[in-house]
Amino acid sequence: MMTPSDFLDLIGVEDPQISPDGRSIVYVRSCYNLDANRTERSLWRIRKSGAESFTQGIADRAPRWSTDGTKIAFLRTNEDKETHLLVMSADGGEPRVLAGPFTRIGAPEWSPDCSRLAFAAAIEMEADKTTVAFDELSGARHIVALPYKHDSIGLFDGKRMQIHVVGLDGEVTVVARGAFDAGTPVWAPNGKRIAFVANPGNGERLYANDLYDVPAEGGELRRLTEMNGIFDAPAYSRDGRELAFVGYEDDKVISGARNRQLWCVGAEGGKPRSLTPDRKDYLGDAVISDMRAHDGVSPYWSPDDQAIIIQRSLEGRCELFAYKRDGSASQEFVTGDMDIYAFSGARNGAIAFASTDLGDPGSIAHVGPDGTLTRYPNENAGWLEAHPPLVPERIRPKAGDGTELDAWLIRAAKKGPAPLVHAVHGGPHAAYGFAYFFEFQLLAQLGMHVVFGNPRGSQSYGEGYADAITGKWGDLDASDVLAILRAAKERLPIDDNKIGLQGGSYGGFMTTWLLGHCKEYMCGVSMRAVNEYVTEGTVNDIPGFLEYELSLDWSDGGRKLFDASPMRAVENIDAPLLIMHSERDFRCPIDQGEQLFGRLRALGKTAQFVRFANDGHDLSRNGTPRNKLLRYRALCHWLRQYLGLEQSEGGAGWLFAPFHEETQNVEAGLS
């Protein structure tokens, strides 16, 4: 039987970087260290002889090949959370420090002649060029403007991300400095200029940015686009005439309800042209898993410069798609029932990618210049043999208006009638799909059927599908969620209508909402939820997001936001509800869980609260090992208790208790 602690033996594979000649791949290999309560990462290398350890660090990431294939640069973080930029021979050996330490630093990029690297890193700024003053001795902050926090970063410390260049002699120059944050630098093929994404002059518009470039030796910034959009990392064409990038044409739509476009702009700047003006497909990876949180990947130009390869999400899959440079056509490049969450390309057209599917937590593959696909041995082969995945069954239920929805069922490991757990994803514009979910496998192994699906609002089914719930939270989306539940009930042998509901973020909102508006569920777990719109809209780290999603504003002083909140129906919640939230969550701050718990207890309802320290909104994906373990235990104990599969003594700490079958020394460490 699978138990919560079994995830601790899983190996993660991330950021596969293929060598310029296409013959070797360096990637980040991660594993859990529960005793130290950290996820450890080192670099590994794949050659014909197989995979082998390449670095000996415990916090190594962002490997990048020099353009001649002789050296590899990467980032290493020490015990004090300081990060250095290192370089080493591609043949192995001891790395040497080039730059650092930095508190924040992005992936490095090699110059075409391999003599320098560009990178973005946070440095101290003059008072007139930042919005936060931080007193390190006390932790006090003087904040003069938004933004001052971000869930992936934490509270800002007054430093700003600026563009640096370092030579192989270790001499560092800040080449782009000012009252802005910048990132994802790329070198022009002639090595004379560096392009990057930055936000000068955008003030308190958190996500608005444009493309800029600067001479490689430093100097005046040149603005290449004038869109105030939301852009990912750019990539120069091989001939140096254009830059390709993916993003929104303006920052008014920050929710994911619309599809992004693939753009090209001249290397000297000008009006960008869209290669995907119909916004038919979602460009990027919308598919989620509890194995990892993934970042955007820059476009890859084909060897002949005539096509641009990027990720595209389609009906629960994330594939690689090639778009003609002139915008005339597009075609599949790597497809299948999987989620390709990272990739890179070589000079000769070879591609390395990392992917997951319904039965694979993550593995690496190679596509040769001739299109031949090679899959490398799975790091988790032994683990999967010990814990054979239960194969999900895909269903396509119909909504009340006839719209086709999408969902998957996992039947409980023990045949026959069993309780059902209904999972709702966050976003709301993310998507479940062809990705491995340890959590769902665990619930099924512990005796529960699981249904997870993509109601309208989910991405990867077209822009109309994703945008359909704008202004309709708790209405159209709730109806679709219940349609998915009905379809599951028709297909599964459910024990005495014992059904539980769970979800995180927007899925937590939906859990709170449905428990207050229907009686379909016997219990629920609301995680990192949005429960009170007024406070969420004013204190989260994405100003304007919620108001756009709800099609509401503050013109009435927030009255409609207040009236529409899930908290207004808390009195109707009768099902036992577990609330889980992280104290360092800046996306849906902790008060969202505190308000729900406090009100339920005041009403005499059955409710309990698990609050985690030191992790943010993405705890379920990239949290510390102990928090992830306790979260899995709490989730499983609560659902099993209130769906009739176990009987607990019920004292404080029962949700953290190890399962009897857990064989590792993973006691909760309670005091």
N, C-alpha and C positions, 0 to 999 in steps of 0.2 A: 504494500500500500504506500502511496505517496504521502508525505507529510510536509508541513510548512518548511522545515529546515532543509529539505532536499534541494532547494534552489541554491544553497550555499556551495554546492559542488558543480554548478554550471559554469562554463567558460564562455566569455564574451569575445567576439571578434568585431573590430571597428576600424574604420578609416583605412581601407586597403589602398596602398600607393604603389602603382606599377612602375618599374624602372623605365627609363627612356627607350631602351631597346626592347622592352616587352618581355624580357626573359625572367624577371624576378619580381616578387611582391613583398613589400614590407608592410606590416599591419600592426595594430594595437591589440594585444591580448589581455583580457581582464579576468580577474578571479577575486573571490571574496575572502577577506581575512576577518573572521568574526572576533577573534581575540583583540585585534587592534582596531576593530570596528571601522574598517575602510575597504574600499574596492581598490585593489592593486592592479597597476597597468605597466606592462613592459612591451618592448618592440620585439616582434618575431618576424622571421623571413621565410618565404617559400621559394625554393628552387627545385630543379628536377629531382634532387635527392629527397625532397620533402620539406616539412616545416621545422625550423630550429630557432632557439632563443637567440636574439641579436643584442639586446641590452639587458643589464642587470638591475635597472631601477625598479622602484615600486610605484612611481607616478610619472611615467613617460608617455608622451602623446604627440600628435601632429607631426609624424615623420614626413619629410619632403626630400626627394632626390635632387641632386644637382643636375643640371641639364646635360652634363657629359657622363652622368651615371657613376662617377667615382666617389661621391661623398653623399652622406645623408645628414640633414639637419633635423633636430627635433627639440621638444620642450620637456624639461624635467622639473618637477615641483618637490621641494624638500619638506622636512617635518614642520618647519615654520611657515609653510604655505607660501614660500617665495619660489618664483619660477625663473629658471635660466634657459637661455637658448644655447644648445650644444651642437657640435658637429663632429662627425667621425667618418672614417673610411668606410666605403661600401663593402670592403672585404672584412670588416670587423675591427676589433681592437678597442682601445680606451677612447671615449669621447672627451673633448675638451670644451670648456665654457667659452662662448663668444660674447654673450651679453647677459645682463641681469645683475641683481635680482629685480623682478617686477612682481607686483601684486596681481596684475592682470596682463595677459599677453596673448595675441592671436597667432595662428599658424604662420610660419615663415614662408617666404617665396624667394627662390634663387634668381639672381640676375642671369641673363643669357650667357654671359662669359664666365659664370661660376665664381666670380671674385667677390660678390657681395650678396647679402640677403636683406630683403625688406620685411618689416613686420609692424604691426600696431601694438602699442603697449601703453599702459596708464602711467602718467607722470604728474608730478606736482605742477600746479598752475598758479598764475598770478590771480589775485582776488577778483579782478575785473573780467577774468576769462573762465570762471567757474560759478556754480550756483550753490555750492556747499563748502563751508569751512568746518574742518573736523579736528577736534582736540583729542589727540591720541591718548593722553594721560587719563582723561575722564570718560571718553567716549561721547562727549557732547558734540552736537552738530548745530551750526547756524545755517539755516536753509533760506535762501532768498527767492527761489522760484522752483517750479516743476521742471523736469523730474528730479526726484531725490532718492529713488529706489527702483529696483527691478528684481523680479523673482530669481532670475538666474545669477544675479550679482550680489544682491543684498542692498543694504543702505549705502549710498554713495559716500565716498570719503573726500571728495573735492578734486581727485585726480581725474584726468581725461585721457581718452585713448588717442594717441598721436602716432603719426607715421615715422618710423625709424629706418635707417639703413646702417648695417654693420659690415665691415670688411673682414676678411679672414684673419687680419691682424688684431681684431677685437675693437677697433676704433668705431664708436657709435656716433651717428649724426641724426638729429631730429630734423627731417626734411620737410615736414608739414606740421606746423604748430599754430594753434589759435583757439578761439573760443568755440570749439566744436569737438565732437567725437568722430573718429574715423576708423575704418577697418577694411579688411580683405584687400590689401595692396597686391597689384599685379604689374609686372614689368612689361613695357613695350618691347617687341622683339629686337629693336635696335639698341636697347638698354639705356636710352636717353631720358625716358620719362617713366613715372610710376602712376598708375591709375588706382583709384580707391573709392569707396563709398564714404560720404561724410555729410554733416548736417549744419554747416555754417548758416547763421541767420534764421534758423528755424525756431529759435526760442523754446517755448514750452510744448511744441508739437513733437512728442516723444519719438515717433517712428518715421517722420518725414525725412527723406534724404535725397541726395543726387549723386551723380558720378562727377568726380574731379580728377585732375592729374597735376603733377608737380615735377619739375626737373629732378633727376635722380640725385643731384648734388644739393638739392634744396632750392627754395625760391618762392615765387608767387604762385598761388593756387590758380588753376584754370578750371572753370565750371564747364563740364561737357554736356550736361543735361539741365534743363530748367523745368522740371516736372513736379518737384516736391513729392516724389513718389515714395514707395517702400520697396527697395531693391536688395537683392542678394548679390553675392560676389560676382564681379564681371570677369570676362576672359577675352584676351586679345585674339583676333584672327592671326593665323601664322604669317600672313603678308603684312600685318601691322596696320591695316587700313580701318578696321572696325573693332568695336567691343561688343560682345554679346552679354546680356544679363536678363534675369527673370525678375518680374515684380509687378506691382500695381502702378498705374500711371499717375495716381495721386494718393494722398494719405487720408482721404475722407472715409475710405472703406478699409477699416483695420480689422475686420472681424473674420475674414475668410469666406464671407457669403458670396463673394465674386471670385471668378477665376483670374489668376495672374496671367500675364502675357510674356512671351519671349521677344525681346527687343534687340535691335542693333543700332549703334550710333557711331558716327565717324570718329576716328581717333583724334581729330581736331575739335570735336564737339559738333553741335547742330541739333536738328530735330530728329529724335529717334524714330525708327520705323518698326512697326510691330509685324512679326512673322506669324502671329496668331490673333488677328484682329477680331475673329468671331468668338474668342474666349470659350471655345467648345470644350476644352479639356482642362483639368486641374494640373498645372505644371508644378512639380515638386512631389514630396512624399506626404500624403495625408493619412496613411495607414499607421495605426498605433499598436503598441505591444507593451507589456510590462517588463520586457527584457532590456530596454534602453530608451533614451530620448535621443533623437537624431537631429543633426544640423543640416542646413542647406548645403548643396554641392554646386560648385560653379560649372558652367557649361563647358563642354569639350568639343573642340573643332576637329573635324575629320582631317586626315593627312592632306587631302587636296583642297581644303578650305571651303568646300562646297556644301557642307552639312554641319549642323550643330546638334550634339547629342545631350539630352537632358532627361531628368526623371519626369514621368507622367503617371498620375494616378487614375485608374479606371476600374470602377465597380469592385472596390476592395482589393485591387492589386496595385503595385507600383512597379512600372516597367521602365526600360530605357527606350526612348523614341528619338528618331533623327528628323530634323527639320531642314529643308533646303534653305540655303543662305538667301536666295532671292524670294523666299516665301511661297514658292509655287507648289510645293508638295511636302508631305511628311510620310514617314513609314516606320513600322516597328523595327527595333534593333535587337533588344532582348526582351522576350515576353514569357508569360507563364503565370500560373497560380502561385504567386509569391510577392514579397515586398522587398524590392531592391533598395536598401536604405543608405548605401554609400557606393561610390565608384570613382575610378580615375582612368585616364587614358595615356597610352604611349605614343611616341612619334609615328610608329608604323601602323597605328589604328587598332592595336590590341587594347583590350579593356579588362580591368580587374574590378570585380564588384563583390559586395557582401549582401547576403539576402537571408530572409527567414521565410518559412511557410508554416502551414498548420501543424507540421510534425517536426520542424527543425528550428531550434532556438536561434541559429545563426551560423552561416558558413561562407566560405570564400570560393569564388569561381573565376575563370579566365576565359575570355573570348579572343581567339586569335585573329590576325588580319584577314584570314580566309573565312571567318565566321565559325570556326570550330569551337565548341564549348567544352571546357574542362572543369570539372568540379573536384576540388581538393578534399582530402580526408577530413571528415567532420570532427572538430575538437570535442564534441559532446557525444560521440558514437557510443562510448561505454555507458555514459549516463542514460542515453536513450534506450539502450538495451535493457538496463535495469528498470527504466520507467517508460515502457512503451506508450506512445501517445494514443489517446482515444481519438479516433478520427471524427471530426465534426461533419455534420450533414448540412448541406446548403439548402435553404428553402427560399422561395420568392413569394411571400404573402402579398395580398392586395389590401390597400388602404380602403377606407370607406368610400372614397370617390373613384376607386378603380386604379389608382396609381400603384405600380409595382414597387414593392419594397424589397429589402434584402436582409437575410439573417442566416445564422448558423446554429445548429443544435449539437450539443455533446451529451450523449446518454450516460447516465450514471454507470460506474464500473460494474456494480452488482445489478444483474438483470432483474427486471420486474418493476413494479411501481416504486417510485421514489419522489421525494420533494423536488421542486423546480426552483432554480435561482435565475432571475431575469436581470441581466447586466445592461446598463445604459452608458454609452461612452460620453466623454467630455467634448469640449470644443466651443460651441456645439458642432463646429465644422470639421471635426476629425472623422475618422471612419474605422470601424472594425473591418477585418478582412483576412487575407491569407497570410497571417503572421502568428507565430507561436505565442500563446498566452499561458504562462505557468499557472497563474491564478485560476483559470478556467479548468485546466487539467487537474489541479489540486482539488477543486470543489467536486468534480466528477468522481475522482478517485475516493473521495470521502463520502460518497453516497448520494450525491445530488445531480439531477439533470441540470444543464446550463443552456440558456438561450441568450445570444447576443446578436444585435442587429443594427441596421442603419436606417433609421426613420428619416423622413425629410429633414433637412438641415445638415445631414452628413455630406461630406465632400466625396468626389470621385464618380458622381452620377450625373454630372452636368450642372451648370450654374443655376438653372431654374430650380433644380432639386435642392441645392444648398441654400438658395436665397428664399425658398418658399416659406420659411418660418420667421423671417424678419418681421417684427411687429406682432408675432403670433406665438410667442412662448407660452406654454401651458395650454395651447389650443390645438393647432394642427399637429404639432409635434407629439403632444400627449396622446392624441387620437391614433397616430401611427404607432407609437410605442405599444399601446393596448392592442392594436391589430396584430403586431408581432407576437404578443403574448397569446392571443387567441389562436394563432396558427400553431404555436408550440403546444398548446393544450390539446389541439386536435390530433397531434402526431405522437405525443409522449404519454406513457402510462404514469400519471401523476398520483401520488399517494394522498388521497383524501383532500385534494385541492390545496395541499400545503405548498405555497408559493412565496418566495422571498424576493425582494427588490433591492438592488444595489447600484450605485453609480458614484463617480467622482467628478468634481468641478461642475460643468453643466449637467453631467449625469447625476451628481449629488442634488442639484436643483430639481431635476426631474423626479428623483426619489422623494424628496420632501414634498414636492407639488402633488404627485400622484397619491401619496399616503394621506394627504389632506383633502383630496377630491374624489377618491374612489375607495372601494373596499375589496379590491381584487387580491391584495397581498396580506399575508399573515405577519410579516415582519419586514424590516428594512435596514439598510446600512447606507447612511448619507455621508459621503466623504468629500472634504475640501470644497464644500458646496457654496453656491450663491443662494442665500435665504432671505436677505433683506436688501432690496434694490437701492434704497436711499444711501445707506452706508457703503455698500459695495461700489456704487457709482462715484463716490467721493474719495475713497481711500485705496482703491486698487492701483496697480502699476500700469494700467492701460487706460488713461483718461479718454473718455468718449466711447469706449467699446460697448458698454452695456446700453447706453442711451441709443446708439445706432441699432443695436440688435433688437431693442424693444420698440423702436420708433417712438420714443418718448423723450421729452426734454425737461428743463427746469423752469419753463415759463410760468408754471403754476406753483412754483416753490417746491416742487417735488411731490405734490399730492398724488398724481397718477402713479408715479413710481412707488410710493408708499402703498397705495391701495392694491396695486397689482402684485405685490411681493408674496412669495410662498408663506411668509410668517403670518399673513392675515388668515390663513386656514389651519393654523396649528391646532386650534381647539378641536378640529375634526379628526386629528390623527389618533387612532386607537391601537394601531399595530405597534408592537415593541420596536423601538428605533435606536440603533447605535449610531453615534455621531463620531467621526474621526477627522481630526484636523491638525495641521502643523503650525506651531507657534511662529515659525519663520516664513509662513506663506504670505507673499506680497501680491499674489494674483487674486486670491480670494482670502482676505485676511482672517485671522483667527476669530474675530468678533462674529463672523458669520456662523461658526459652530457654537460659540458661546451663547449667542442670542437664542438659537434654536433649543439648545440643551436647557438653558435657564427657564425659558417659557414652558417647555414640556414638563419639567419637574414642578414648576409652580402650579401647573394644572393637574398634578397627580398622575401624569402619564408614565408608562414604562419606558424610560430612556436612560442610556448611559453614554459616557463621553470618554474617548481616548484622545489625548493630545500629545503630540510628538514634539520634541525639542530638536533644534539644530538642522532640520531639513526644511525644504521649501515645498512648493506646489507639486513638484515632480517626484515626491518621495516614492511613489509606487514604481517609478521607472529607474531613478538614479539616486535614491536615498541611501543612507548608511546601512550596512548589513543588519545591525541589530534592530533599527527601526523597521526595516522591511520585514524581518522575521516576526516581530511583534505585531505588525499590521496583518500579515497573513494569518497568524494565530487568532487574533481578535476577530477578524472577518469570519473565519471558519467556525470558531467556537460559537459566535453569536448566531449564525445561520443554522448551525446544527442544533443548538439549544432550542430555538424558537420554531424550528421545523420538525422537531420531535426525534432527532437522531442522537441526542445525548442529554444527560441530566447533570448540571453543574451544582456545586454547593453554593455558588452565587456570591461569595465574598469578594472584596476588592482584590484585584489581581487575577481573577479567574480567567479573564480573556487573554492573559499573557502566559498561561500555563502551557508547558510542553504537552504534546500529544503522547499518549502511551507508547506509540510505535516509533517515536523519534529516537534514533540510536546515537546521534551525536551529543557531545557534551555542550548543550545549548540551553542551559537553564536561564530563566528570565533575569536572574540577578536582582530580585526584589528585596527591599528592606522595609 
